Amino acid sequence: MGKTVIKFCKKCSGISPKDLKGTIDKSYWKEGCVHACVKKKDADSGRTFARIDGKLVVCSSKKELIKKMKDAVA
């Protein structure tokens, strides 16, 4: 199996690269569009998005999404 790839958008996930510093090695993630744009999302939806190995992962909080990212590379 290949290396896990995590892709996230600051706007869709609420996660910035500094949130991952010391948590997930930079070689596992990249920042960019995940094609789940929430520009027009309801501000109260509370959902965050990222792609882990190409699959869209939707979580209810930034903390939960970071945990899923860490679990994916563990």
mmJSON file of the N, C-alpha and C atoms, coordinates in Angstrom:
{"data_MODEL":{"atom_site":{
"group_PDB":["ATOM","ATOM","ATOM","ATOM","ATOM","ATOM","ATOM","ATOM","ATOM","ATOM","ATOM","ATOM","ATOM","ATOM","ATOM","ATOM","ATOM","ATOM","ATOM","ATOM","ATOM","ATOM","ATOM","ATOM","ATOM","ATOM","ATOM","ATOM","ATOM","ATOM","ATOM","ATOM","ATOM","ATOM","ATOM","ATOM","ATOM","ATOM","ATOM","ATOM","ATOM","ATOM","ATOM","ATOM","ATOM","ATOM","ATOM","ATOM","ATOM","ATOM","ATOM","ATOM","ATOM","ATOM","ATOM","ATOM","ATOM","ATOM","ATOM","ATOM","ATOM","ATOM","ATOM","ATOM","ATOM","ATOM","ATOM","ATOM","ATOM","ATOM","ATOM","ATOM","ATOM","ATOM","ATOM","ATOM","ATOM","ATOM","ATOM","ATOM","ATOM","ATOM","ATOM","ATOM","ATOM","ATOM","ATOM","ATOM","ATOM","ATOM","ATOM","ATOM","ATOM","ATOM","ATOM","ATOM","ATOM","ATOM","ATOM","ATOM","ATOM","ATOM","ATOM","ATOM","ATOM","ATOM","ATOM","ATOM","ATOM","ATOM","ATOM","ATOM","ATOM","ATOM","ATOM","ATOM","ATOM","ATOM","ATOM","ATOM","ATOM","ATOM","ATOM","ATOM","ATOM","ATOM","ATOM","ATOM","ATOM","ATOM","ATOM","ATOM","ATOM","ATOM","ATOM","ATOM","ATOM","ATOM","ATOM","ATOM","ATOM","ATOM","ATOM","ATOM","ATOM","ATOM","ATOM","ATOM","ATOM","ATOM","ATOM","ATOM","ATOM","ATOM","ATOM","ATOM","ATOM","ATOM","ATOM","ATOM","ATOM","ATOM","ATOM","ATOM","ATOM","ATOM","ATOM","ATOM","ATOM","ATOM","ATOM","ATOM","ATOM","ATOM","ATOM","ATOM","ATOM","ATOM","ATOM","ATOM","ATOM","ATOM","ATOM","ATOM","ATOM","ATOM","ATOM","ATOM","ATOM","ATOM","ATOM","ATOM","ATOM","ATOM","ATOM","ATOM","ATOM","ATOM","ATOM","ATOM","ATOM","ATOM","ATOM","ATOM","ATOM","ATOM","ATOM","ATOM","ATOM","ATOM","ATOM","ATOM","ATOM","ATOM","ATOM","ATOM","ATOM","ATOM","ATOM","ATOM","ATOM","ATOM"],
"id":[1,2,3,4,5,6,7,8,9,10,11,12,13,14,15,16,17,18,19,20,21,22,23,24,25,26,27,28,29,30,31,32,33,34,35,36,37,38,39,40,41,42,43,44,45,46,47,48,49,50,51,52,53,54,55,56,57,58,59,60,61,62,63,64,65,66,67,68,69,70,71,72,73,74,75,76,77,78,79,80,81,82,83,84,85,86,87,88,89,90,91,92,93,94,95,96,97,98,99,100,101,102,103,104,105,106,107,108,109,110,111,112,113,114,115,116,117,118,119,120,121,122,123,124,125,126,127,128,129,130,131,132,133,134,135,136,137,138,139,140,141,142,143,144,145,146,147,148,149,150,151,152,153,154,155,156,157,158,159,160,161,162,163,164,165,166,167,168,169,170,171,172,173,174,175,176,177,178,179,180,181,182,183,184,185,186,187,188,189,190,191,192,193,194,195,196,197,198,199,200,201,202,203,204,205,206,207,208,209,210,211,212,213,214,215,216,217,218,219,220,221,222],
"type_symbol":["N","C","C","N","C","C","N","C","C","N","C","C","N","C","C","N","C","C","N","C","C","N","C","C","N","C","C","N","C","C","N","C","C","N","C","C","N","C","C","N","C","C","N","C","C","N","C","C","N","C","C","N","C","C","N","C","C","N","C","C","N","C","C","N","C","C","N","C","C","N","C","C","N","C","C","N","C","C","N","C","C","N","C","C","N","C","C","N","C","C","N","C","C","N","C","C","N","C","C","N","C","C","N","C","C","N","C","C","N","C","C","N","C","C","N","C","C","N","C","C","N","C","C","N","C","C","N","C","C","N","C","C","N","C","C","N","C","C","N","C","C","N","C","C","N","C","C","N","C","C","N","C","C","N","C","C","N","C","C","N","C","C","N","C","C","N","C","C","N","C","C","N","C","C","N","C","C","N","C","C","N","C","C","N","C","C","N","C","C","N","C","C","N","C","C","N","C","C","N","C","C","N","C","C","N","C","C","N","C","C","N","C","C","N","C","C","N","C","C","N","C","C"],
"label_atom_id":["N","CA","C","N","CA","C","N","CA","C","N","CA","C","N","CA","C","N","CA","C","N","CA","C","N","CA","C","N","CA","C","N","CA","C","N","CA","C","N","CA","C","N","CA","C","N","CA","C","N","CA","C","N","CA","C","N","CA","C","N","CA","C","N","CA","C","N","CA","C","N","CA","C","N","CA","C","N","CA","C","N","CA","C","N","CA","C","N","CA","C","N","CA","C","N","CA","C","N","CA","C","N","CA","C","N","CA","C","N","CA","C","N","CA","C","N","CA","C","N","CA","C","N","CA","C","N","CA","C","N","CA","C","N","CA","C","N","CA","C","N","CA","C","N","CA","C","N","CA","C","N","CA","C","N","CA","C","N","CA","C","N","CA","C","N","CA","C","N","CA","C","N","CA","C","N","CA","C","N","CA","C","N","CA","C","N","CA","C","N","CA","C","N","CA","C","N","CA","C","N","CA","C","N","CA","C","N","CA","C","N","CA","C","N","CA","C","N","CA","C","N","CA","C","N","CA","C","N","CA","C","N","CA","C","N","CA","C","N","CA","C","N","CA","C","N","CA","C","N","CA","C","N","CA","C","N","CA","C"],
"label_alt_id":[null,null,null,null,null,null,null,null,null,null,null,null,null,null,null,null,null,null,null,null,null,null,null,null,null,null,null,null,null,null,null,null,null,null,null,null,null,null,null,null,null,null,null,null,null,null,null,null,null,null,null,null,null,null,null,null,null,null,null,null,null,null,null,null,null,null,null,null,null,null,null,null,null,null,null,null,null,null,null,null,null,null,null,null,null,null,null,null,null,null,null,null,null,null,null,null,null,null,null,null,null,null,null,null,null,null,null,null,null,null,null,null,null,null,null,null,null,null,null,null,null,null,null,null,null,null,null,null,null,null,null,null,null,null,null,null,null,null,null,null,null,null,null,null,null,null,null,null,null,null,null,null,null,null,null,null,null,null,null,null,null,null,null,null,null,null,null,null,null,null,null,null,null,null,null,null,null,null,null,null,null,null,null,null,null,null,null,null,null,null,null,null,null,null,null,null,null,null,null,null,null,null,null,null,null,null,null,null,null,null,null,null,null,null,null,null,null,null,null,null,null,null],
"label_comp_id":["MET","MET","MET","GLY","GLY","GLY","LYS","LYS","LYS","THR","THR","THR","VAL","VAL","VAL","ILE","ILE","ILE","LYS","LYS","LYS","PHE","PHE","PHE","CYS","CYS","CYS","LYS","LYS","LYS","LYS","LYS","LYS","CYS","CYS","CYS","SER","SER","SER","GLY","GLY","GLY","ILE","ILE","ILE","SER","SER","SER","PRO","PRO","PRO","LYS","LYS","LYS","ASP","ASP","ASP","LEU","LEU","LEU","LYS","LYS","LYS","GLY","GLY","GLY","THR","THR","THR","ILE","ILE","ILE","ASP","ASP","ASP","LYS","LYS","LYS","SER","SER","SER","TYR","TYR","TYR","TRP","TRP","TRP","LYS","LYS","LYS","GLU","GLU","GLU","GLY","GLY","GLY","CYS","CYS","CYS","VAL","VAL","VAL","HIS","HIS","HIS","ALA","ALA","ALA","CYS","CYS","CYS","VAL","VAL","VAL","LYS","LYS","LYS","LYS","LYS","LYS","LYS","LYS","LYS","ASP","ASP","ASP","ALA","ALA","ALA","ASP","ASP","ASP","SER","SER","SER","GLY","GLY","GLY","ARG","ARG","ARG","THR","THR","THR","PHE","PHE","PHE","ALA","ALA","ALA","ARG","ARG","ARG","ILE","ILE","ILE","ASP","ASP","ASP","GLY","GLY","GLY","LYS","LYS","LYS","LEU","LEU","LEU","VAL","VAL","VAL","VAL","VAL","VAL","CYS","CYS","CYS","SER","SER","SER","SER","SER","SER","LYS","LYS","LYS","LYS","LYS","LYS","GLU","GLU","GLU","LEU","LEU","LEU","ILE","ILE","ILE","LYS","LYS","LYS","LYS","LYS","LYS","MET","MET","MET","LYS","LYS","LYS","ASP","ASP","ASP","ALA","ALA","ALA","VAL","VAL","VAL","ALA","ALA","ALA"],
"label_asym_id":["A","A","A","A","A","A","A","A","A","A","A","A","A","A","A","A","A","A","A","A","A","A","A","A","A","A","A","A","A","A","A","A","A","A","A","A","A","A","A","A","A","A","A","A","A","A","A","A","A","A","A","A","A","A","A","A","A","A","A","A","A","A","A","A","A","A","A","A","A","A","A","A","A","A","A","A","A","A","A","A","A","A","A","A","A","A","A","A","A","A","A","A","A","A","A","A","A","A","A","A","A","A","A","A","A","A","A","A","A","A","A","A","A","A","A","A","A","A","A","A","A","A","A","A","A","A","A","A","A","A","A","A","A","A","A","A","A","A","A","A","A","A","A","A","A","A","A","A","A","A","A","A","A","A","A","A","A","A","A","A","A","A","A","A","A","A","A","A","A","A","A","A","A","A","A","A","A","A","A","A","A","A","A","A","A","A","A","A","A","A","A","A","A","A","A","A","A","A","A","A","A","A","A","A","A","A","A","A","A","A","A","A","A","A","A","A","A","A","A","A","A","A"],
"label_entity_id":["1","1","1","1","1","1","1","1","1","1","1","1","1","1","1","1","1","1","1","1","1","1","1","1","1","1","1","1","1","1","1","1","1","1","1","1","1","1","1","1","1","1","1","1","1","1","1","1","1","1","1","1","1","1","1","1","1","1","1","1","1","1","1","1","1","1","1","1","1","1","1","1","1","1","1","1","1","1","1","1","1","1","1","1","1","1","1","1","1","1","1","1","1","1","1","1","1","1","1","1","1","1","1","1","1","1","1","1","1","1","1","1","1","1","1","1","1","1","1","1","1","1","1","1","1","1","1","1","1","1","1","1","1","1","1","1","1","1","1","1","1","1","1","1","1","1","1","1","1","1","1","1","1","1","1","1","1","1","1","1","1","1","1","1","1","1","1","1","1","1","1","1","1","1","1","1","1","1","1","1","1","1","1","1","1","1","1","1","1","1","1","1","1","1","1","1","1","1","1","1","1","1","1","1","1","1","1","1","1","1","1","1","1","1","1","1","1","1","1","1","1","1"],
"label_seq_id":[1,1,1,2,2,2,3,3,3,4,4,4,5,5,5,6,6,6,7,7,7,8,8,8,9,9,9,10,10,10,11,11,11,12,12,12,13,13,13,14,14,14,15,15,15,16,16,16,17,17,17,18,18,18,19,19,19,20,20,20,21,21,21,22,22,22,23,23,23,24,24,24,25,25,25,26,26,26,27,27,27,28,28,28,29,29,29,30,30,30,31,31,31,32,32,32,33,33,33,34,34,34,35,35,35,36,36,36,37,37,37,38,38,38,39,39,39,40,40,40,41,41,41,42,42,42,43,43,43,44,44,44,45,45,45,46,46,46,47,47,47,48,48,48,49,49,49,50,50,50,51,51,51,52,52,52,53,53,53,54,54,54,55,55,55,56,56,56,57,57,57,58,58,58,59,59,59,60,60,60,61,61,61,62,62,62,63,63,63,64,64,64,65,65,65,66,66,66,67,67,67,68,68,68,69,69,69,70,70,70,71,71,71,72,72,72,73,73,73,74,74,74],
"pdbx_PDB_ins_code":[null,null,null,null,null,null,null,null,null,null,null,null,null,null,null,null,null,null,null,null,null,null,null,null,null,null,null,null,null,null,null,null,null,null,null,null,null,null,null,null,null,null,null,null,null,null,null,null,null,null,null,null,null,null,null,null,null,null,null,null,null,null,null,null,null,null,null,null,null,null,null,null,null,null,null,null,null,null,null,null,null,null,null,null,null,null,null,null,null,null,null,null,null,null,null,null,null,null,null,null,null,null,null,null,null,null,null,null,null,null,null,null,null,null,null,null,null,null,null,null,null,null,null,null,null,null,null,null,null,null,null,null,null,null,null,null,null,null,null,null,null,null,null,null,null,null,null,null,null,null,null,null,null,null,null,null,null,null,null,null,null,null,null,null,null,null,null,null,null,null,null,null,null,null,null,null,null,null,null,null,null,null,null,null,null,null,null,null,null,null,null,null,null,null,null,null,null,null,null,null,null,null,null,null,null,null,null,null,null,null,null,null,null,null,null,null,null,null,null,null,null,null],
"Cartn_x":[0.845,0.0,0.886,0.463,1.241,1.11,1.795,1.798,0.47,-0.02,-1.26,-1.077,-2.079,-2.063,-3.297,-3.056,-4.136,-4.121,-5.272,-5.392,-6.512,-6.235,-7.248,-7.194,-8.305,-8.435,-8.665,-7.924,-8.109,-9.55,-10.17,-11.542,-12.539,-12.406,-13.354,-13.116,-11.862,-11.542,-11.387,-11.038,-10.748,-9.37,-8.633,-7.311,-6.249,-5.264,-4.138,-2.91,-1.907,-0.703,-0.112,-0.219,0.35,-0.402,-1.678,-2.435,-1.868,-1.171,-0.637,0.832,1.472,2.887,3.118,4.023,4.333,3.322,2.28,1.233,1.301,1.336,1.389,2.537,3.428,4.578,4.124,4.797,4.462,4.444,5.189,5.239,3.909,3.02,1.733,0.608,0.776,-0.345,0.05,-0.987,-0.809,-2.085,-1.91,-3.044,-3.512,-4.83,-5.402,-6.867,-7.48,-8.911,-9.239,-10.291,-10.738,-12.049,-12.476,-13.691,-14.932,-15.012,-16.193,-16.457,-16.342,-16.351,-17.554,-17.264,-18.318,-18.37,-17.998,-18.027,-19.398,-20.426,-21.796,-22.459,-21.662,-22.238,-22.909,-23.813,-24.459,-23.409,-23.215,-22.187,-22.409,-23.626,-23.919,-23.812,-23.416,-23.379,-22.321,-21.216,-20.188,-19.439,-19.525,-18.844,-17.482,-16.516,-15.185,-14.856,-14.07,-13.813,-12.33,-11.948,-10.601,-10.703,-9.679,-9.602,-8.437,-8.737,-7.716,-7.667,-6.534,-6.362,-7.475,-7.846,-8.831,-10.279,-10.537,-11.918,-12.265,-13.429,-13.88,-14.264,-13.682,-13.974,-14.643,-15.809,-16.572,-16.698,-16.341,-16.412,-17.181,-17.59,-18.372,-17.505,-16.201,-15.318,-13.906,-13.167,-11.776,-10.957,-11.213,-10.49,-10.716,-11.957,-12.286,-11.596,-11.556,-10.912,-9.408,-8.767,-7.339,-7.076,-7.956,-7.808,-7.89,-8.836,-8.953,-7.718,-7.165,-5.944,-4.794,-4.647,-3.579,-3.743,-4.975,-5.239,-4.88,-5.084,-4.82,-3.328,-2.481,-1.046,-0.345,-1.094,-0.488,-0.173],
"Cartn_y":[-1.183,0.0,1.239,2.286,3.504,4.392,5.476,6.438,7.185,7.413,8.158,9.597,10.11,11.495,12.196,13.299,14.104,15.444,15.866,17.159,17.927,19.166,19.992,21.421,22.087,23.494,24.275,25.35,26.138,26.597,26.951,27.466,26.358,25.186,24.09,23.375,23.331,22.552,23.416,24.674,25.527,25.234,24.347,23.944,24.703,25.202,25.84,24.952,25.119,24.3,24.341,25.482,25.567,24.665,24.342,23.425,22.008,21.68,20.328,20.215,21.35,21.355,20.524,19.572,18.712,17.596,17.556,16.544,15.551,16.078,15.246,15.748,14.853,15.224,15.835,16.875,17.604,16.699,15.616,14.733,14.002,14.018,13.333,14.221,15.546,16.411,17.522,18.027,19.213,20.038,21.31,22.228,22.55,22.562,22.895,22.558,22.797,22.564,21.073,20.763,19.374,19.147,20.146,20.074,19.745,20.345,20.25,21.658,22.607,24.018,24.393,25.132,25.574,27.1,27.742,29.201,29.744,29.023,29.481,28.672,27.95,27.094,27.901,27.265,27.852,27.947,29.098,29.289,28.402,27.966,27.131,25.645,25.272,23.848,23.107,23.784,23.196,22.039,21.857,20.739,21.166,20.247,20.477,19.344,19.653,18.713,18.547,17.351,17.059,15.801,15.541,14.28,13.483,12.234,11.323,10.17,10.035,9.042,9.147,10.378,10.621,10.557,10.105,9.999,11.233,11.821,12.985,12.567,13.236,12.981,14.227,14.052,15.163,14.954,15.97,15.887,17.088,16.965,18.036,19.093,18.824,19.821,19.697,20.776,20.802,19.782,19.697,18.76,17.312,16.978,15.62,15.32,16.294,16.101,15.874,16.634,16.448,15.056,14.572,13.227,12.172,12.33,11.386,11.422,12.615,12.751,12.009,12.213,11.537,10.034,9.552,8.115,7.522,8.3,7.819,7.582,8.358,8.234,7.395,6.982,6.203,4.798],
"Cartn_z":[0.0,0.0,0.0,-0.712,-0.829,0.401,0.34,1.431,1.49,2.687,2.895,2.434,1.725,1.263,1.807,2.498,3.055,2.336,1.865,1.207,1.892,2.229,2.889,2.382,2.505,2.142,3.434,3.635,4.853,4.998,3.882,3.93,4.298,3.697,3.936,5.259,5.687,6.884,8.125,7.935,9.08,9.658,9.012,9.484,8.696,9.411,8.744,8.944,8.121,8.262,9.678,10.352,11.707,12.69,12.397,13.262,13.215,12.132,11.96,12.354,12.609,12.954,14.219,14.124,15.249,15.464,14.624,14.749,13.599,12.378,11.18,10.315,9.94,9.124,7.806,7.385,6.153,4.923,4.944,3.782,3.547,4.522,4.394,3.896,3.955,3.603,2.643,1.98,1.156,1.244,1.039,1.115,-0.297,-0.485,-1.785,-1.831,-2.946,-3.118,-2.998,-2.261,-2.122,-2.87,-3.616,-4.434,-3.607,-2.425,-1.568,-1.046,-1.935,-1.578,-0.723,0.325,1.23,1.284,0.201,0.172,0.538,0.136,0.383,1.493,2.275,3.306,4.404,5.096,6.255,7.354,7.895,8.915,10.134,10.356,11.521,11.242,10.031,9.693,10.508,10.833,11.671,11.05,9.748,9.101,8.582,8.663,8.121,7.157,6.128,5.042,4.776,4.369,3.872,3.023,2.243,1.497,2.059,2.416,2.895,1.915,1.248,0.177,-0.863,-1.207,-2.248,-1.811,-0.586,-0.096,0.721,0.433,1.171,2.586,3.563,4.968,5.52,6.121,6.677,8.179,8.934,10.395,10.938,12.184,12.792,13.467,13.6,14.203,13.641,13.765,13.327,14.127,15.413,16.283,15.836,15.503,15.046,13.713,12.82,11.521,11.686,12.552,12.787,13.363,14.237,14.798,13.694,12.763,11.654,10.768,10.574,9.784,10.474,11.787,12.531,12.487,12.642,12.601,11.236,10.181,8.82,8.565,9.231,9.003,10.07,11.071,12.179,11.74],
"occupancy":[1.0,1.0,1.0,1.0,1.0,1.0,1.0,1.0,1.0,1.0,1.0,1.0,1.0,1.0,1.0,1.0,1.0,1.0,1.0,1.0,1.0,1.0,1.0,1.0,1.0,1.0,1.0,1.0,1.0,1.0,1.0,1.0,1.0,1.0,1.0,1.0,1.0,1.0,1.0,1.0,1.0,1.0,1.0,1.0,1.0,1.0,1.0,1.0,1.0,1.0,1.0,1.0,1.0,1.0,1.0,1.0,1.0,1.0,1.0,1.0,1.0,1.0,1.0,1.0,1.0,1.0,1.0,1.0,1.0,1.0,1.0,1.0,1.0,1.0,1.0,1.0,1.0,1.0,1.0,1.0,1.0,1.0,1.0,1.0,1.0,1.0,1.0,1.0,1.0,1.0,1.0,1.0,1.0,1.0,1.0,1.0,1.0,1.0,1.0,1.0,1.0,1.0,1.0,1.0,1.0,1.0,1.0,1.0,1.0,1.0,1.0,1.0,1.0,1.0,1.0,1.0,1.0,1.0,1.0,1.0,1.0,1.0,1.0,1.0,1.0,1.0,1.0,1.0,1.0,1.0,1.0,1.0,1.0,1.0,1.0,1.0,1.0,1.0,1.0,1.0,1.0,1.0,1.0,1.0,1.0,1.0,1.0,1.0,1.0,1.0,1.0,1.0,1.0,1.0,1.0,1.0,1.0,1.0,1.0,1.0,1.0,1.0,1.0,1.0,1.0,1.0,1.0,1.0,1.0,1.0,1.0,1.0,1.0,1.0,1.0,1.0,1.0,1.0,1.0,1.0,1.0,1.0,1.0,1.0,1.0,1.0,1.0,1.0,1.0,1.0,1.0,1.0,1.0,1.0,1.0,1.0,1.0,1.0,1.0,1.0,1.0,1.0,1.0,1.0,1.0,1.0,1.0,1.0,1.0,1.0,1.0,1.0,1.0,1.0,1.0,1.0,1.0,1.0,1.0,1.0,1.0,1.0],
"B_iso_or_equiv":[0.0,0.0,0.0,0.0,0.0,0.0,0.0,0.0,0.0,0.0,0.0,0.0,0.0,0.0,0.0,0.0,0.0,0.0,0.0,0.0,0.0,0.0,0.0,0.0,0.0,0.0,0.0,0.0,0.0,0.0,0.0,0.0,0.0,0.0,0.0,0.0,0.0,0.0,0.0,0.0,0.0,0.0,0.0,0.0,0.0,0.0,0.0,0.0,0.0,0.0,0.0,0.0,0.0,0.0,0.0,0.0,0.0,0.0,0.0,0.0,0.0,0.0,0.0,0.0,0.0,0.0,0.0,0.0,0.0,0.0,0.0,0.0,0.0,0.0,0.0,0.0,0.0,0.0,0.0,0.0,0.0,0.0,0.0,0.0,0.0,0.0,0.0,0.0,0.0,0.0,0.0,0.0,0.0,0.0,0.0,0.0,0.0,0.0,0.0,0.0,0.0,0.0,0.0,0.0,0.0,0.0,0.0,0.0,0.0,0.0,0.0,0.0,0.0,0.0,0.0,0.0,0.0,0.0,0.0,0.0,0.0,0.0,0.0,0.0,0.0,0.0,0.0,0.0,0.0,0.0,0.0,0.0,0.0,0.0,0.0,0.0,0.0,0.0,0.0,0.0,0.0,0.0,0.0,0.0,0.0,0.0,0.0,0.0,0.0,0.0,0.0,0.0,0.0,0.0,0.0,0.0,0.0,0.0,0.0,0.0,0.0,0.0,0.0,0.0,0.0,0.0,0.0,0.0,0.0,0.0,0.0,0.0,0.0,0.0,0.0,0.0,0.0,0.0,0.0,0.0,0.0,0.0,0.0,0.0,0.0,0.0,0.0,0.0,0.0,0.0,0.0,0.0,0.0,0.0,0.0,0.0,0.0,0.0,0.0,0.0,0.0,0.0,0.0,0.0,0.0,0.0,0.0,0.0,0.0,0.0,0.0,0.0,0.0,0.0,0.0,0.0,0.0,0.0,0.0,0.0,0.0,0.0],
"pdbx_formal_charge":[null,null,null,null,null,null,null,null,null,null,null,null,null,null,null,null,null,null,null,null,null,null,null,null,null,null,null,null,null,null,null,null,null,null,null,null,null,null,null,null,null,null,null,null,null,null,null,null,null,null,null,null,null,null,null,null,null,null,null,null,null,null,null,null,null,null,null,null,null,null,null,null,null,null,null,null,null,null,null,null,null,null,null,null,null,null,null,null,null,null,null,null,null,null,null,null,null,null,null,null,null,null,null,null,null,null,null,null,null,null,null,null,null,null,null,null,null,null,null,null,null,null,null,null,null,null,null,null,null,null,null,null,null,null,null,null,null,null,null,null,null,null,null,null,null,null,null,null,null,null,null,null,null,null,null,null,null,null,null,null,null,null,null,null,null,null,null,null,null,null,null,null,null,null,null,null,null,null,null,null,null,null,null,null,null,null,null,null,null,null,null,null,null,null,null,null,null,null,null,null,null,null,null,null,null,null,null,null,null,null,null,null,null,null,null,null,null,null,null,null,null,null],
"auth_seq_id":[1,1,1,2,2,2,3,3,3,4,4,4,5,5,5,6,6,6,7,7,7,8,8,8,9,9,9,10,10,10,11,11,11,12,12,12,13,13,13,14,14,14,15,15,15,16,16,16,17,17,17,18,18,18,19,19,19,20,20,20,21,21,21,22,22,22,23,23,23,24,24,24,25,25,25,26,26,26,27,27,27,28,28,28,29,29,29,30,30,30,31,31,31,32,32,32,33,33,33,34,34,34,35,35,35,36,36,36,37,37,37,38,38,38,39,39,39,40,40,40,41,41,41,42,42,42,43,43,43,44,44,44,45,45,45,46,46,46,47,47,47,48,48,48,49,49,49,50,50,50,51,51,51,52,52,52,53,53,53,54,54,54,55,55,55,56,56,56,57,57,57,58,58,58,59,59,59,60,60,60,61,61,61,62,62,62,63,63,63,64,64,64,65,65,65,66,66,66,67,67,67,68,68,68,69,69,69,70,70,70,71,71,71,72,72,72,73,73,73,74,74,74],
"auth_comp_id":["MET","MET","MET","GLY","GLY","GLY","LYS","LYS","LYS","THR","THR","THR","VAL","VAL","VAL","ILE","ILE","ILE","LYS","LYS","LYS","PHE","PHE","PHE","CYS","CYS","CYS","LYS","LYS","LYS","LYS","LYS","LYS","CYS","CYS","CYS","SER","SER","SER","GLY","GLY","GLY","ILE","ILE","ILE","SER","SER","SER","PRO","PRO","PRO","LYS","LYS","LYS","ASP","ASP","ASP","LEU","LEU","LEU","LYS","LYS","LYS","GLY","GLY","GLY","THR","THR","THR","ILE","ILE","ILE","ASP","ASP","ASP","LYS","LYS","LYS","SER","SER","SER","TYR","TYR","TYR","TRP","TRP","TRP","LYS","LYS","LYS","GLU","GLU","GLU","GLY","GLY","GLY","CYS","CYS","CYS","VAL","VAL","VAL","HIS","HIS","HIS","ALA","ALA","ALA","CYS","CYS","CYS","VAL","VAL","VAL","LYS","LYS","LYS","LYS","LYS","LYS","LYS","LYS","LYS","ASP","ASP","ASP","ALA","ALA","ALA","ASP","ASP","ASP","SER","SER","SER","GLY","GLY","GLY","ARG","ARG","ARG","THR","THR","THR","PHE","PHE","PHE","ALA","ALA","ALA","ARG","ARG","ARG","ILE","ILE","ILE","ASP","ASP","ASP","GLY","GLY","GLY","LYS","LYS","LYS","LEU","LEU","LEU","VAL","VAL","VAL","VAL","VAL","VAL","CYS","CYS","CYS","SER","SER","SER","SER","SER","SER","LYS","LYS","LYS","LYS","LYS","LYS","GLU","GLU","GLU","LEU","LEU","LEU","ILE","ILE","ILE","LYS","LYS","LYS","LYS","LYS","LYS","MET","MET","MET","LYS","LYS","LYS","ASP","ASP","ASP","ALA","ALA","ALA","VAL","VAL","VAL","ALA","ALA","ALA"],
"auth_asym_id":["A","A","A","A","A","A","A","A","A","A","A","A","A","A","A","A","A","A","A","A","A","A","A","A","A","A","A","A","A","A","A","A","A","A","A","A","A","A","A","A","A","A","A","A","A","A","A","A","A","A","A","A","A","A","A","A","A","A","A","A","A","A","A","A","A","A","A","A","A","A","A","A","A","A","A","A","A","A","A","A","A","A","A","A","A","A","A","A","A","A","A","A","A","A","A","A","A","A","A","A","A","A","A","A","A","A","A","A","A","A","A","A","A","A","A","A","A","A","A","A","A","A","A","A","A","A","A","A","A","A","A","A","A","A","A","A","A","A","A","A","A","A","A","A","A","A","A","A","A","A","A","A","A","A","A","A","A","A","A","A","A","A","A","A","A","A","A","A","A","A","A","A","A","A","A","A","A","A","A","A","A","A","A","A","A","A","A","A","A","A","A","A","A","A","A","A","A","A","A","A","A","A","A","A","A","A","A","A","A","A","A","A","A","A","A","A","A","A","A","A","A","A"],
"auth_atom_id":["N","CA","C","N","CA","C","N","CA","C","N","CA","C","N","CA","C","N","CA","C","N","CA","C","N","CA","C","N","CA","C","N","CA","C","N","CA","C","N","CA","C","N","CA","C","N","CA","C","N","CA","C","N","CA","C","N","CA","C","N","CA","C","N","CA","C","N","CA","C","N","CA","C","N","CA","C","N","CA","C","N","CA","C","N","CA","C","N","CA","C","N","CA","C","N","CA","C","N","CA","C","N","CA","C","N","CA","C","N","CA","C","N","CA","C","N","CA","C","N","CA","C","N","CA","C","N","CA","C","N","CA","C","N","CA","C","N","CA","C","N","CA","C","N","CA","C","N","CA","C","N","CA","C","N","CA","C","N","CA","C","N","CA","C","N","CA","C","N","CA","C","N","CA","C","N","CA","C","N","CA","C","N","CA","C","N","CA","C","N","CA","C","N","CA","C","N","CA","C","N","CA","C","N","CA","C","N","CA","C","N","CA","C","N","CA","C","N","CA","C","N","CA","C","N","CA","C","N","CA","C","N","CA","C","N","CA","C","N","CA","C","N","CA","C","N","CA","C","N","CA","C","N","CA","C","N","CA","C"],
"pdbx_PDB_model_num":[1,1,1,1,1,1,1,1,1,1,1,1,1,1,1,1,1,1,1,1,1,1,1,1,1,1,1,1,1,1,1,1,1,1,1,1,1,1,1,1,1,1,1,1,1,1,1,1,1,1,1,1,1,1,1,1,1,1,1,1,1,1,1,1,1,1,1,1,1,1,1,1,1,1,1,1,1,1,1,1,1,1,1,1,1,1,1,1,1,1,1,1,1,1,1,1,1,1,1,1,1,1,1,1,1,1,1,1,1,1,1,1,1,1,1,1,1,1,1,1,1,1,1,1,1,1,1,1,1,1,1,1,1,1,1,1,1,1,1,1,1,1,1,1,1,1,1,1,1,1,1,1,1,1,1,1,1,1,1,1,1,1,1,1,1,1,1,1,1,1,1,1,1,1,1,1,1,1,1,1,1,1,1,1,1,1,1,1,1,1,1,1,1,1,1,1,1,1,1,1,1,1,1,1,1,1,1,1,1,1,1,1,1,1,1,1,1,1,1,1,1,1]
}}}
